[in-house]
Amino acid sequence: MKVTEATNMVVALSPHGNTLAFDLLGRIWLMPVSGGPSQPITDSLGNARQPAWSSDGKKITFQGYWQGNW
């Protein structure tokens, strides 16, 4: 999939500066800053949004909606 624009999309740069986490189509994706393929890290059912990295870059928090709960 090639994305050239999006609405209400959040992009978060990792603390090490080498990876982007972003929300698109209800999933959280990871992609190298240099470009290339992205990889989803959440399923398509949870309406995952607004990723944010932990200060050490080992974890990503986000808002999601599963089983009727945010």
C-alpha positions in Angstrom: 0.0 0.0 0.0 1.3 3.4 -0.9 0.0 6.4 1.2 0.4 9.9 -0.1 -2.0 11.7 2.3 -4.2 11.1 5.3 -6.6 12.9 7.7 -6.2 13.0 11.5 -3.1 10.9 11.3 -0.6 10.9 14.2 3.1 10.2 13.6 5.5 9.6 16.5 9.3 9.5 16.0 11.1 7.0 18.2 13.6 8.4 20.8 16.5 6.9 18.8 15.2 8.7 15.7 15.2 5.7 13.4 11.6 4.5 13.5 8.2 6.1 12.9 5.0 4.8 14.6 1.8 6.1 13.0 -1.9 5.4 13.0 -3.6 4.6 9.7 -6.9 2.8 9.0 -7.4 1.9 12.6 -4.0 0.3 13.1 -0.6 1.3 14.5 2.2 0.8 12.0 6.0 1.0 12.2 8.2 2.2 9.4 11.9 3.1 9.2 12.6 6.9 9.0 14.5 6.3 5.8 11.4 4.9 4.2 10.5 1.4 3.0 7.8 -1.1 4.0 5.7 -0.5 7.0 4.5 -3.2 9.4 1.3 -3.2 11.4 1.7 -3.9 15.1 -2.0 -4.0 16.1 -5.0 -5.8 14.6 -7.6 -4.2 12.4 -10.4 -4.6 15.0 -9.2 -2.2 17.7 -9.4 1.2 16.1 -5.9 2.0 17.4 -4.9 5.7 17.4 -2.4 8.2 18.7 0.8 6.3 19.2 3.5 7.6 21.6 6.9 6.1 22.4 8.2 5.4 25.9 11.4 7.4 26.7 13.6 4.3 26.2 12.0 3.5 22.9 11.0 -0.1 24.0 7.2 0.4 24.2 4.5 2.3 22.4 1.3 3.5 24.1 -1.9 4.2 22.1 -5.6 4.6 22.4 -7.7 1.8 21.1 -11.3 0.4 21.2 -11.8 -3.3 21.9 -14.9 -5.0 23.1 -16.8 -1.8 23.6 -14.1 0.0 25.7 -11.6 2.7 24.9 
